[in-house]
Amino acid sequence: MATTAKTKRDYSLVGESTRRAIETGLASAEWYHTDVSRKAMKELMQRSDGPAIRDTIIWISAILGSAAGIIWFWSTWWVVPFLVVYGVLYGSSSDSRWHECGHGTAFRTRWMNDVVYQIASFMVMRNPVTWRWSHARHHTDTIIVGRDAEIAVMRPPDLLKAGLAFTGILDFRYSLPALLRQALGRLSDDEKSYVPEMEQGKAVLAARWHIAVYVATIAIAIALKSWLPLVLIDLPRLYGTWHMVMTGLLQHIGLADNVVDHRLNTRTVYMNPISRFIYWNMNYHVEHHMFPMVPYHALPRLHDLIKHDLPVANPSIWHAYREVWPVLLRQLRYEDYYLKRELPPTARPYRGEFHEADMSAAAE
């Protein structure tokens, strides 16, 4: 565990933390990478349509099958298990498909990545244009305060907000209004800071398509006098996001910010096969951030190759939350407190442990 002098973080992307990150070299910095031979990396980065086609057929078949069960057993208690499965597939597994296809690594064929990316973006209630650029920034400036737009739990942590995220309510509180604002042609200052001007019109058009589908779904539900269309299209974001949040929060929560070594700010967690399928191997998250062009199906091999240089992975989701919970509680009082993962004797030392106190001193 580590603590530095108490500071105040500005999480906007156009504020004081942004200025300090740029001035101190944290923005667009050169990150630490574990040494991997050129031959091994070339093999790991080899793209193939096969694994993603197989997994996507399974994914779509499971979605259609559970949707058919909802329709068939609608208005009976037998609908519940189908709702549970459909909700997780719609509200959670769509996130990992959005993520990998956004990187363009899931399939070898570009249009396949693009089609699944667009579908998954809609399911996860994200503008496919703004979020593509947001995620590019996330990888360039991972958990750099004032630069990274995807910091899920800020400091001091808002535990109520984190808890509500498991319900999907926040999607309707933040994501839907954001889509409405974008559909009206207004991008926020934060969005403008990472979306190139030439792409901003595409973002507005994409938001309008999403809103049009939502409006059509509501109109159909009203015409049919049934909740069924909404249960199949919109409402899974309310009850099916829990797995996405459960796994996604562990990526960076409780770890260091303002550093240039992913071993300090990112976590790898071993998970069961079902969660790994839903999450598409993103539990190997240190590996993914170090080498984001390695396809999801090759991440277990990458992990075996470089784990000698990484903190020991958490053996389970439960273990990871037990580890991070005391850290979050302490951050309520000391926002600079974080969990420093220990490295094995075979690892190279951590690199670039910058803190807000160091940044302030450098800025002065």
Secondary structure, DSSP 8 states (H G I E B T S, - for coil): -B---------STTSHHHHHHHHTT-TT---------HHHHHHHT---HHHHHHHHHHHHHHHHHHHHHHHHTTTSTTHHHHHHHHHHHHHTHHHHHHHHHHHT-S-SSHHHHHHHHHHHHHHTT--TTHHHHHHHHHHHTTT-TTT-TT-SS-SS--HHHHHHHTTTHHIIIIIHHHHHHHHTT---HHHHHHS-HHHHHHHHHHHHHHHHHHHHHHHHHHHHT-SHHHHHHTTHHHHS-HHHHHHHGGGTTTS--S-S-HHHH--BB---HHHHHHHTTTTBHHHHHHSTTS-GGGHHHHHHHHGGGS---BSSHHHHHHHHHHHHHHHTT-TT-B------TTS--------HHHHHHHH-
